């Protein structure tokens, strides 16, 4: 077994690990997705993650191809086909599905994003204290609920929350009205397109509350920005990848790489059974 301290040292020195990793000369695919409701991605993301991909290649003694995938449909299709060996995925529902189906293993989650939740913004003063109260409140409205992109993790959180509320109130869940980006959500409420709209952006919520807006309720939290590894990888290689991400924040070199991708707090472990259970709640 390769110790975590040894891996951290080898990454810093730029040396290779001689443990039983992937066969020399094999090309592994490292996929990166940073979401669809934030304006990021493309060539900038490829440059930001290049150093991490290079480290993984040295540690696994293999060529690593970095693919930045912005389209969720492509991401889901390729995960189902086991195209990626390692994947860093923003939306929880897309990372959970292949883990739940036994094709991938969860190895790390962004420490700063284990409590990702949807906040329901409104100008109403009501404060429902239970799913049933929320269901009754929303059942009385005539407008749809505002949501970011239909296949964003935020939209999945919204649908699961509204489903539970409707079931508790024995009512019908409101329909959703979609916009592309998280920062469009307050606009929908302020301009009367909806009475309630939900976002998972902490910055948007903070600005909304500071301006006098209300938060009706929040969804259950889920971890986003997760690293998963294909079960076709050897156990030794999976352990190497896991240790690498969990130890990134332990050295100045690793911290610099985390800063580059906007995750300065680094990665933590997350219980896989709880991860899969969240998928069941989401309706996967």
N, C-alpha and C positions, 0 to 999 in steps of 0.2 A: 504494500500500500504506500502510495506517495503521500508524505505528510503535507499539510497545508503550508507550514512554514517553509518547507523545501521548495514548493511550487512558487511561493511569493519571491523567494530568493532567485530562483531560476528566471522568472519573468523579468526581474530587475536587471539581471546580468545579461539577458538575451540569450541564455543557453537552452539547449534542448533536453528534454526528459527522455531517459532511455528505458523507462518502464514499458509494460506491454500496452502501448497505445495502438492507434490505427496503423495498418501496414504502410511502410515507407512508399511514397510515390502516389498514394491515393489522394484524390481531390475531394475535399469535404465542402459542403455548402452551408454557409452561415447567413441566415436570412434575418433582416432587420425590418421591423415595421414600427412606425412612430404614431400611428393613428390616422384617422381621416377627418377629424373635426378640429384639428389644429393645423395651422398653415406652416408645415415643415416637411422635410423629406428631400428626395432628389440627391443631387451631387454633393450638397453640403453634408447630408447624413452619411454618405459613403465615405467622405473624408474624415468625419468625426469618429467613425467606427473602425477605420482602417487599422489603427494601432492595436485594437483589441483582436481583430481578425488575424493580424500578424503574430500576436502572442499565442493565440490558439494553435496556429500552424506550427510554431516552434515546439510547443508543449506536446502536441499530438503527433509530431513528426509526419506531417502531411501538408499538402497544399490546401489552403482554405480560400474558397471563392466567396466574396462578400456580395450578396444580392440585397438591395434595398427594395422592398415590396410595398408600394403605396395602396394597391388595390386589394380590398378584402376578398373579393371573389377569387382572385388569383391565389392569394394567401391560403384560403380554405381549400381550394382545389389541390394545390401543391402539397399541403400538409396531409391531405387524404391520400395522396399518391406517395407520401414519404420522400418527397423530393429534397427536403432540407434535413441536414444532419443536426444542426444546432439552429435555434431560432429565438430571437429576442422579439417579443410580440407585445404591443401596447394593449390591445383589447382583451380583457379576461375571457370573454366567451369564445374567442377564436383559439386562444391558448388552451383553454380547458377541454374543448371537444376532442382533440386527438389524444390527450392524456386520459380522458374518460374512456375512450375506445381502446386503450392499451397500446397505442402506437408510439407514444412519447412519454418521457418522464420529466416532471417538474424538478428543476435543480436550484432555482433562485428566483427571488422576487425583489423588485426595487423597494428598499427600506422606507423610502418616503411616500410610497404609493400603495401600502397594504390596506389603507382605509378609504379607498376611492368610492365615492357615493354620489348619487344624484340628489340635488337640492331643488325642491319645487318652489319657484319664485312666484309671488303674487302681490297685489296691492290690498288683498283682503286682510282683515284683522283676525280672522278665524285661526285657531290653533288646535286642530284635531289631535286628540291624545291617543288614538288607537286606529288601526286599519279600518275598523267599522265606521268610525266618525269621519275619516277621510273619504271613504266610499260614499257615504250619505251626502257629504258636502259637494263632492264632484258630480254625483248623480243628478244634483239639482241644477247644474249649469247647462247652458245650451251650446257653449263653445268647446272646441277641441283643446287638447293639451299640447303645448309647444314642446318640441323635442329636436335635438340635433339629428344628424344623418341616421336614416332608418336602421342601418346595420352597425352603428357605433355602440360601444359598450354602454354609453349613457342611455341610449334608446332601449337597450335590453333591461337595464336597471329600472327605467321608467315603466316599461310594460309589466315587469314582474311585480313592482310595487302597486300599480293600478289593478292588476289581476287579484292580488291578495286583498286589497281594499274593497273591490267589488264583491268578492266572495264573502267577506266578512259582513258587508252591508246588504248582501243578497240583491245586488243591483248589477247593472251592466257597466263595464269599464269604458270610460270615454275614449273616443278615437284620438289619434295623434296627428298634429300638423307639423310637418318637418321643415327644418332649415338646415343648411350645410354645417355652419360653424357654431361653436359654443358661444362665442361673443355676440352672436345675433339674437340670443335668447331674450335678454332684457328688452331689446327693440320690439319683439313680438308682443310683450305685455304692455309696454309703454304706449304703443300705437294701437292697442285695442284688437289686435288680431286674435289674441287669446286672453283669458283671464288668469291662466296658470301656465307656466312653462318651466321646464327643468334643465339644469345644467350640472355638470360635475367639475367645472372649472372653479377652483378656489378663488382665483383672482376675480372672476366675474361675480361670484357670490359676495365676496367682500365689498366690492364696489357697489353692488345692488343694496346691500344692507346699510352701507355708509350713506347712501342717498335716501334712506327712509323706506326702502322696500322691505317686504316680509318674506320669510321662508316658512311655508306651510308645514312641510315635513321633509324628511330625507329618506332615502332608500337604505337597505342593508349595505354595508361596505364590502368591497371585493378588492383583491390585489390586482393591480395592472402592472404592465411592464415586466413581464415574466420571461425567464429563460427556460426553454424546454429542449430536451435532447432526444433524438430518435432512439428507439429501443434496438435498432440494428447496430448501434455503437456498442463496443465492448464495455463491460462494467468498469474496467480500469479507465477507459477514456471518459466515460460518464462522470466518474469520480474526479478526474482531472479538471473537466470543465466546471463542475460544481465548485470545487475548491478554488479554482481561478477566480470565479465571479465573487464568491464569498470573501475572498482575501484581497480584492482589488483596493479597498479603502485602507489597507494596513501599511501601504508604502507610499512615499511621495510620488513615485512613478505611476502607481495605480491610481492615486488620487487625481493626478493630472489628466489621466484618461477618463475618469468619471466626470470631472469638470467639463471635459470636452463634449460629453454626451448629455450634460445637464442633470446628472444623477450623483451629486457630490456626497450624498449619504451612503452610497454604495448599495450592496445587495444583502439580503438575509435569506435564510431557509424558510420554507413554508410547508405546512403539513399537506401532503398530497391528498389524503382522504377528505380533508376539509375543503380543499380546492375543487375536487370532483363534486362534493355535496353542493357547493355554490352553483355549479353547472346545472344540477338538478333543479335548484330553486329558480334559476334563470329560465328554465324550460328547454334546455339543450337535449 
